[in-house]
Amino acid sequence: MNNVFVVNTLVDMYGIGNPSAAWFAFDCLTNRNVISWMALLDACTQNGYFEESLKLFVEMQIDGVQPNELTYSVVLYSCAGLSDRTNGNALTAHVEKLGYMSHLMVGNALINMHTKSGCIDDAWRIFTALPLKNAISFNSMIIGFSHHGHGEEALKIFHSMMEEKVVPTYVTFIGVLLACGHLHLVDEGYYFFDHLMKGLGIEAGVEHHTCMVGLLCRTGLLDDAYNYLRTIDTEWDVVAWRTLLSACQFYKKFELGEKVVDQIVNLYPHDIGTYVLLSNMFAKSNKWAGVMKIRKFMREQRIKKEPEVSWIHVRNEVHVFASEDDKHPLKAHIYGKLTELIKEIRAIGYVPNLASVLHDVEDEQKEEYLSFHSEKLAIAFGLISTPSEAPIYVMKNLRMCNDCHSAVKLISSVARKKIVVRDANRFHCFQNGLCSCGEYW
């Protein structure tokens, strides 16, 4: 089977849901062209095999096949899926050199990649330079600004979209409602949801309803959010209920939180995040018996909490840190730098938030736990390993704790650094002692 047109079609067809078959068909082909590679790259990206997509892109060039603008757009989406700023920046340079920056699909892929890698300023620069924009361009920028906590900018882009007669889509209003949540604009959120979406013929989905729950939660209207969840007829997923549970923890509405837990356990009995949030809630109210009960239940049900890790790209290498990590070859320098930073931020008002330690131990041990959380170690490594003017970008698989959030705000001030941390919930951009999340995450 060596007819390039037939095999390309098969790779493209199997790529939708069956990447193994697509790969098999591709391997059978000896005279591959750019379309063959493009079809397999797209199959990998669409199915979430982002690392394989990047490896294929390298193999394609070794094979002597010159990538085109569509190839670059697909690989950039893989970088976005990995939040891979290093490879994304290298591809941006290639795209610019080849003159593809003004190509709409490439531009959209670049905006998406930069927003998902924490580089919102670069995304904005590319967006403003695009000679032609479509709904995808606007949607990427609106959602990007919203995820970075820039609600006002997101709504400005939306109004610009309307002025330019670009028709909003289902995705547009996810970003718009997220922006309303960041800005506590309840009335405006209901206007967009109840009037503008319906006027445009866009039927609300679970993502929009979840954004409305988030808007009510951020504004402190937790009873309204609870009633919304119970009365709106939609296919709710666990995210909306967990959003309310997290808000109950933030606003210390523990009684309502326990009601929410009952609902979640009935609907999603194996959701790990729920038990972790409930355990945290008990710990923060010093109900250690409740913490032990939850942990015992999780052990019995074989529900395991994901280990906390943070990672940072430096000089084309990924450095991964766990809490109290002592395996890194530069551990002495990292711990020394972190100890120095903590001393500096204590001098300007930092007090360890012992409530962030979810173990019933002595205060001195709690302070030690807090000092060496994974994101603090990654940031300390970034400070000793990157140029003084370069921002630091850290990824974390779980939510930042309150203590790390307070500490990193002050570290950004004493180190005079822009520090971007992407946790499981959102991007936090720390600069001059402030964070873009507005203290709610």
Secondary structure, DSSP 8 states (H G I E B T S, - for coil): ---HHHHHHHHHHHTTT-HHHHHHHHHT-SS--HHHHHHHHHHHHHTT-HHHHHHHHHHHHHTT----HHHHHHHHHHHHHHT-HHHHHHHHHHHHHHT-TT-HHHHHHHHHHHHHTT-HHHHHHHHHH-SS--HHHHHHHHHHHHHTT-HHHHHHHHHHHHHTT----HHHHHHHHHHHHHHT-HHHHHHIIIIIHHHTT----HHHHHHHHHHHHHTT-HHHHHHHHHHS-S---HHHHHHHHHHHHHTT-HHHHHHHHHHHHHH-TT-HHHHHHHHHHHHHTT-HHHHHHHHHHHHHTT------EEEEEETTEEEEEETT---STTHHHHHHHHHHHHHHHHHTT----GGG--S---HHHHHHHHHT-HHHHHHHHHHHHS-TTS-EEEEESS---HHHHHHHHHHHHHTT--EEEE-SS-EEEEETTEETTTT--
